[in-house]
Amino acid sequence: MVRDYDEAIRFYVDGLGFTLVEDEPQGDKRWVVVSAGGGASLLLAQASSEEEKARVGDQTGGRVGFFLNTDDFDRDHARMTEFGVRFLETPRDEVYGRVAVFEDLYGNRWDLLQPARA
């Protein structure tokens, strides 16, 4: 859930490197889909009710709930940092790969993750 379609599109496309797949008007709403590739996509739904607006940025209760995989951690980390994406920690190496937690523009937590090679 997002506060504004256009700011969300800018963040996900320009900041995180997603592709805008669809942006179709549907009356007073829009059908907006972005994708990071690999078959998974996100539907960006603009909050409309007060209850929905109160949940923007807290869709996972403060936990990491989303994972953005990369094949070049340093490249994507640098691009995202330059865009102004807020990382909550310095990158670290774990047995499963190179990772750092970041927040989207609403405060939802994500892992930027380059999986370890098998």
GUZA-760317 format. One record per atom (N, C-alpha, C): x, y, z; atom name; residue in one letter. Coordinates in nm, 2 decimals. Example, Ala and Ser with C-alpha at 12.3 -4.5 7.8 and 13.67 -1.06 7.14 Angstrom:
% residues 2
REC       px       py       pz   atom   rest
REC     1.32    -0.57     0.78      N      A
REC     1.23    -0.45     0.78     CA      A
REC     1.32    -0.33     0.78      C      A
REC     1.28    -0.22     0.71      N      S
REC     1.37    -0.11     0.71     CA      S
REC     1.29     0.00     0.79      C      S
This chain:
% residues 118
REC       px       py       pz   atom   rest
REC     0.08    -0.12     0.00      N      M
REC     0.00     0.00     0.00     CA      M
REC     0.09     0.12     0.00      C      M
REC     0.05     0.22    -0.08      N      V
REC     0.13     0.34    -0.09     CA      V
REC     0.04     0.47    -0.07      C      V
REC     0.11     0.58    -0.04      N      R
REC     0.04     0.71    -0.02     CA      R
REC     0.00     0.77    -0.15      C      R
REC     0.09     0.76    -0.25      N      D
REC     0.07     0.83    -0.38     CA      D
REC     0.13     0.74    -0.49      C      D
REC     0.06     0.72    -0.59      N      Y
REC     0.11     0.63    -0.70     CA      Y
REC     0.24     0.69    -0.76      C      Y
REC     0.24     0.82    -0.80      N      D
REC     0.36     0.87    -0.87     CA      D
REC     0.48     0.87    -0.79      C      D
REC     0.47     0.90    -0.66      N      E
REC     0.59     0.90    -0.57     CA      E
REC     0.64     0.75    -0.56      C      E
REC     0.55     0.66    -0.55      N      A
REC     0.58     0.52    -0.54     CA      A
REC     0.65     0.47    -0.66      C      A
REC     0.59     0.50    -0.78      N      I
REC     0.65     0.46    -0.91     CA      I
REC     0.80     0.51    -0.91      C      I
REC     0.82     0.64    -0.88      N      R
REC     0.95     0.70    -0.89     CA      R
REC     1.05     0.62    -0.80      C      R
REC     1.00     0.59    -0.67      N      F
REC     1.09     0.52    -0.58     CA      F
REC     1.13     0.38    -0.63      C      F
REC     1.03     0.30    -0.67      N      Y
REC     1.05     0.17    -0.71     CA      Y
REC     1.13     0.16    -0.84      C      Y
REC     1.10     0.24    -0.94      N      V
REC     1.16     0.24    -1.07     CA      V
REC     1.30     0.31    -1.06      C      V
REC     1.30     0.43    -1.02      N      D
REC     1.43     0.50    -1.02     CA      D
REC     1.52     0.47    -0.90      C      D
REC     1.46     0.44    -0.79      N      G
REC     1.54     0.41    -0.67     CA      G
REC     1.59     0.27    -0.66      C      G
REC     1.49     0.18    -0.68      N      L
REC     1.52     0.03    -0.66     CA      L
REC     1.55    -0.04    -0.79      C      L
REC     1.53     0.02    -0.91      N      G
REC     1.56    -0.04    -1.03     CA      G
REC     1.45    -0.13    -1.09      C      G
REC     1.33    -0.12    -1.03      N      F
REC     1.22    -0.20    -1.08     CA      F
REC     1.18    -0.15    -1.22      C      F
REC     1.10    -0.23    -1.29      N      T
REC     1.04    -0.19    -1.42     CA      T
REC     0.89    -0.17    -1.40      C      T
REC     0.84    -0.06    -1.46      N      L
REC     0.70    -0.03    -1.46     CA      L
REC     0.63    -0.12    -1.56      C      L
REC     0.55    -0.21    -1.51      N      V
REC     0.49    -0.31    -1.60     CA      V
REC     0.35    -0.26    -1.65      C      V
REC     0.27    -0.20    -1.56      N      E
REC     0.14    -0.15    -1.59     CA      E
REC     0.11    -0.02    -1.52      C      E
REC     0.04     0.07    -1.58      N      D
REC    -0.01     0.18    -1.51     CA      D
REC    -0.14     0.22    -1.59      C      D
REC    -0.25     0.16    -1.54      N      E
REC    -0.37     0.18    -1.61     CA      E
REC    -0.48     0.25    -1.52      C      E
REC    -0.54     0.36    -1.57      N      P
REC    -0.65     0.42    -1.49     CA      P
REC    -0.77     0.33    -1.48      C      P
REC    -0.83     0.33    -1.36      N      Q
REC    -0.95     0.25    -1.34     CA      Q
REC    -1.04     0.34    -1.26      C      Q
REC    -1.11     0.43    -1.32      N      G
REC    -1.19     0.53    -1.25     CA      G
REC    -1.11     0.62    -1.17      C      G
REC    -1.14     0.62    -1.04      N      D
REC    -1.06     0.71    -0.94     CA      D
REC    -0.94     0.64    -0.89      C      D
REC    -0.91     0.52    -0.94      N      K
REC    -0.79     0.44    -0.90     CA      K
REC    -0.71     0.41    -1.02      C      K
REC    -0.59     0.35    -0.99      N      R
REC    -0.50     0.31    -1.10     CA      R
REC    -0.46     0.16    -1.07      C      R
REC    -0.43     0.09    -1.18      N      W
REC    -0.37    -0.04    -1.16     CA      W
REC    -0.23    -0.03    -1.20      C      W
REC    -0.14    -0.03    -1.09      N      V
REC     0.00     0.00    -1.11     CA      V
REC     0.08    -0.12    -1.06      C      V
REC     0.16    -0.18    -1.15      N      V
REC     0.24    -0.30    -1.12     CA      V
REC     0.38    -0.27    -1.16      C      V
REC     0.47    -0.30    -1.07      N      V
REC     0.62    -0.29    -1.09     CA      V
REC     0.68    -0.43    -1.07      C      V
REC     0.79    -0.45    -1.13      N      S
REC     0.86    -0.58    -1.12     CA      S
REC     1.01    -0.56    -1.11      C      S
REC     1.07    -0.65    -1.03      N      A
REC     1.21    -0.65    -1.02     CA      A
REC     1.27    -0.77    -1.11      C      A
REC     1.18    -0.83    -1.19      N      G
REC     1.22    -0.94    -1.27     CA      G
REC     1.21    -1.07    -1.20      C      G
REC     1.23    -1.18    -1.27      N      G
REC     1.22    -1.31    -1.21     CA      G
REC     1.08    -1.36    -1.18      C      G
REC     0.98    -1.30    -1.24      N      G
REC     0.85    -1.35    -1.22     CA      G
REC     0.77    -1.28    -1.11      C      G
REC     0.83    -1.22    -1.02      N      A
REC     0.75    -1.16    -0.91     CA      A
REC     0.72    -1.01    -0.94      C      A
REC     0.61    -0.97    -0.90      N      S
REC     0.57    -0.83    -0.92     CA      S
REC     0.50    -0.77    -0.80      C      S
REC     0.50    -0.64    -0.79      N      L
REC     0.42    -0.58    -0.68     CA      L
REC     0.31    -0.49    -0.74      C      L
REC     0.19    -0.50    -0.68      N      L
REC     0.08    -0.42    -0.71     CA      L
REC     0.09    -0.30    -0.62      C      L
REC     0.10    -0.18    -0.67      N      L
REC     0.11    -0.06    -0.58     CA      L
REC    -0.04    -0.01    -0.57      C      L
REC    -0.09    -0.03    -0.45      N      A
REC    -0.23     0.02    -0.43     CA      A
REC    -0.23     0.14    -0.34      C      A
REC    -0.29     0.25    -0.39      N      Q
REC    -0.29     0.37    -0.31     CA      Q
REC    -0.40     0.36    -0.20      C      Q
REC    -0.36     0.39    -0.08      N      A
REC    -0.45     0.38     0.03     CA      A
REC    -0.56     0.49     0.02      C      A
REC    -0.68     0.44     0.05      N      S
REC    -0.79     0.54     0.03     CA      S
REC    -0.86     0.56     0.17      C      S
REC    -0.89     0.46     0.24      N      S
REC    -0.96     0.48     0.37     CA      S
REC    -0.86     0.52     0.48      C      S
REC    -0.91     0.57     0.59      N      E
REC    -0.83     0.61     0.70     CA      E
REC    -0.76     0.49     0.76      C      E
REC    -0.82     0.38     0.76      N      E
REC    -0.76     0.25     0.81     CA      E
REC    -0.64     0.21     0.72      C      E
REC    -0.66     0.22     0.59      N      E
REC    -0.55     0.19     0.50     CA      E
REC    -0.44     0.29     0.51      C      E
REC    -0.47     0.41     0.52      N      K
REC    -0.37     0.52     0.53     CA      K
REC    -0.28     0.50     0.66      C      K
REC    -0.34     0.45     0.76      N      A
REC    -0.27     0.43     0.89     CA      A
REC    -0.17     0.31     0.88      C      A
REC    -0.20     0.22     0.78      N      R
REC    -0.11     0.10     0.77     CA      R
REC     0.00     0.12     0.67      C      R
REC     0.00     0.23     0.59      N      V
REC     0.11     0.25     0.50     CA      V
REC     0.24     0.26     0.57      C      V
REC     0.34     0.18     0.54      N      G
REC     0.47     0.18     0.60     CA      G
REC     0.48     0.08     0.72      C      G
REC     0.37     0.02     0.75      N      D
REC     0.37    -0.08     0.87     CA      D
REC     0.30    -0.21     0.83      C      D
REC     0.33    -0.25     0.70      N      Q
REC     0.26    -0.36     0.65     CA      Q
REC     0.32    -0.49     0.71      C      Q
REC     0.43    -0.49     0.77      N      T
REC     0.50    -0.61     0.82     CA      T
REC     0.53    -0.60     0.97      C      T
REC     0.47    -0.50     1.04      N      G
REC     0.49    -0.49     1.18     CA      G
REC     0.63    -0.46     1.22      C      G
REC     0.71    -0.39     1.13      N      G
REC     0.84    -0.35     1.17     CA      G
REC     0.95    -0.45     1.13      C      G
REC     0.91    -0.56     1.08      N      R
REC     1.01    -0.67     1.05     CA      R
REC     1.04    -0.66     0.90      C      R
REC     1.15    -0.72     0.86      N      V
REC     1.18    -0.73     0.72     CA      V
REC     1.08    -0.82     0.66      C      V
REC     1.01    -0.78     0.56      N      G
REC     0.91    -0.86     0.50     CA      G
REC     0.92    -0.87     0.35      C      G
REC     1.03    -0.81     0.29      N      F
REC     1.05    -0.81     0.15     CA      F
REC     1.20    -0.83     0.12      C      F
REC     1.23    -0.90     0.01      N      F
REC     1.37    -0.93    -0.02     CA      F
REC     1.39    -0.89    -0.17      C      F
REC     1.49    -0.81    -0.19      N      L
REC     1.53    -0.77    -0.33     CA      L
REC     1.66    -0.84    -0.36      C      L
REC     1.65    -0.94    -0.44      N      N
REC     1.78    -1.01    -0.48     CA      N
REC     1.85    -0.94    -0.59      C      N
REC     1.98    -0.95    -0.58      N      T
REC     2.07    -0.89    -0.68     CA      T
REC     2.18    -0.98    -0.72      C      T
REC     2.23    -0.96    -0.84      N      D
REC     2.35    -1.03    -0.88     CA      D
REC     2.48    -0.95    -0.87      C      D
REC     2.46    -0.82    -0.82      N      D
REC     2.57    -0.73    -0.80     CA      D
REC     2.54    -0.64    -0.68      C      D
REC     2.57    -0.69    -0.56      N      F
REC     2.53    -0.61    -0.44     CA      F
REC     2.59    -0.47    -0.44      C      F
REC     2.72    -0.46    -0.47      N      D
REC     2.79    -0.33    -0.46     CA      D
REC     2.73    -0.23    -0.56      C      D
REC     2.70    -0.27    -0.68      N      R
REC     2.64    -0.18    -0.78     CA      R
REC     2.51    -0.13    -0.73      C      R
REC     2.42    -0.22    -0.69      N      D
REC     2.29    -0.18    -0.65     CA      D
REC     2.28    -0.10    -0.52      C      D
REC     2.37    -0.14    -0.43      N      H
REC     2.38    -0.07    -0.30     CA      H
REC     2.42     0.08    -0.33      C      H
REC     2.52     0.09    -0.42      N      A
REC     2.57     0.23    -0.45     CA      A
REC     2.46     0.31    -0.52      C      A
REC     2.39     0.25    -0.62      N      R
REC     2.29     0.32    -0.69     CA      R
REC     2.17     0.36    -0.60      C      R
REC     2.13     0.27    -0.51      N      M
REC     2.03     0.30    -0.42     CA      M
REC     2.06     0.41    -0.32      C      M
REC     2.19     0.40    -0.27      N      T
REC     2.23     0.50    -0.17     CA      T
REC     2.24     0.64    -0.24      C      T
REC     2.29     0.64    -0.36      N      E
REC     2.29     0.77    -0.43     CA      E
REC     2.15     0.83    -0.45      C      E
REC     2.06     0.74    -0.47      N      F
REC     1.92     0.79    -0.49     CA      F
REC     1.86     0.84    -0.36      C      F
REC     1.91     0.79    -0.25      N      G
REC     1.86     0.84    -0.12     CA      G
REC     1.79     0.73    -0.04      C      G
REC     1.80     0.61    -0.09      N      V
REC     1.74     0.50    -0.01     CA      V
REC     1.81     0.49     0.12      C      V
REC     1.73     0.47     0.23      N      R
REC     1.79     0.47     0.37     CA      R
REC     1.82     0.33     0.41      C      R
REC     1.95     0.30     0.42      N      F
REC     1.99     0.17     0.47     CA      F
REC     2.01     0.18     0.62      C      F
REC     1.96     0.08     0.69      N      L
REC     1.96     0.07     0.84     CA      L
REC     2.08     0.01     0.90      C      L
REC     2.17    -0.04     0.81      N      E
REC     2.29    -0.10     0.86     CA      E
REC     2.39    -0.10     0.74      C      E
REC     2.52    -0.13     0.78      N      T
REC     2.62    -0.14     0.68     CA      T
REC     2.61    -0.28     0.62      C      T
REC     2.65    -0.30     0.49      N      P
REC     2.64    -0.43     0.43     CA      P
REC     2.72    -0.54     0.52      C      P
REC     2.67    -0.66     0.52      N      R
REC     2.74    -0.76     0.60     CA      R
REC     2.73    -0.89     0.52      C      R
REC     2.83    -0.98     0.54      N      D
REC     2.84    -1.11     0.48     CA      D
REC     2.79    -1.21     0.57      C      D
REC     2.69    -1.29     0.53      N      E
REC     2.64    -1.40     0.60     CA      E
REC     2.66    -1.53     0.52      C      E
REC     2.64    -1.64     0.58      N      V
REC     2.66    -1.77     0.51     CA      V
REC     2.57    -1.78     0.39      C      V
REC     2.45    -1.71     0.39      N      Y
REC     2.36    -1.72     0.28     CA      Y
REC     2.38    -1.61     0.18      C      Y
REC     2.47    -1.51     0.21      N      G
REC     2.50    -1.41     0.11     CA      G
REC     2.54    -1.27     0.17      C      G
REC     2.55    -1.18     0.08      N      R
REC     2.58    -1.04     0.12     CA      R
REC     2.44    -0.97     0.14      C      R
REC     2.43    -0.89     0.25      N      V
REC     2.29    -0.84     0.28     CA      V
REC     2.30    -0.71     0.35      C      V
REC     2.20    -0.63     0.34      N      A
REC     2.18    -0.51     0.42     CA      A
REC     2.03    -0.47     0.42      C      A
REC     1.98    -0.43     0.54      N      V
REC     1.84    -0.39     0.55     CA      V
REC     1.83    -0.25     0.51      C      V
REC     1.72    -0.22     0.43      N      F
REC     1.69    -0.09     0.40     CA      F
REC     1.54    -0.06     0.41      C      F
REC     1.50     0.06     0.41      N      E
REC     1.36     0.10     0.42     CA      E
REC     1.31     0.15     0.29      C      E
REC     1.18     0.12     0.25      N      D
REC     1.13     0.18     0.13     CA      D
REC     1.08     0.32     0.17      C      D
REC     1.02     0.39     0.08      N      L
REC     0.99     0.53     0.11     CA      L
REC     0.89     0.55     0.22      C      L
REC     0.82     0.44     0.26      N      Y
REC     0.72     0.45     0.36     CA      Y
REC     0.76     0.39     0.50      C      Y
REC     0.88     0.33     0.50      N      G
REC     0.93     0.27     0.62     CA      G
REC     0.93     0.12     0.63      C      G
REC     0.87     0.05     0.53      N      N
REC     0.87    -0.09     0.53     CA      N
REC     1.01    -0.14     0.51      C      N
REC     1.05    -0.25     0.58      N      R
REC     1.19    -0.30     0.58     CA      R
REC     1.20    -0.41     0.47      C      R
REC     1.32    -0.40     0.40      N      W
REC     1.36    -0.49     0.30     CA      W
REC     1.50    -0.54     0.32      C      W
REC     1.53    -0.65     0.27      N      D
REC     1.67    -0.70     0.26     CA      D
REC     1.72    -0.68     0.11      C      D
REC     1.83    -0.61     0.09      N      L
REC     1.90    -0.62    -0.04     CA      L
REC     1.99    -0.74    -0.02      C      L
REC     1.98    -0.83    -0.11      N      L
REC     2.05    -0.96    -0.09     CA      L
REC     2.11    -1.01    -0.21      C      L
REC     2.24    -1.04    -0.21      N      Q
REC     2.31    -1.11    -0.31     CA      Q
REC     2.34    -1.25    -0.25      C      Q
REC     2.26    -1.35    -0.30      N      P
REC     2.28    -1.48    -0.24     CA      P
REC     2.42    -1.54    -0.27      C      P
REC     2.47    -1.62    -0.17      N      A
REC     2.60    -1.68    -0.18     CA      A
REC     2.60    -1.78    -0.29      C      A
REC     2.71    -1.79    -0.36      N      R
REC     2.72    -1.89    -0.47     CA      R
REC     2.73    -2.03    -0.41      C      R
REC     2.66    -2.12    -0.47      N      A
REC     2.67    -2.26    -0.42     CA      A
REC     2.79    -2.33    -0.47      C      A
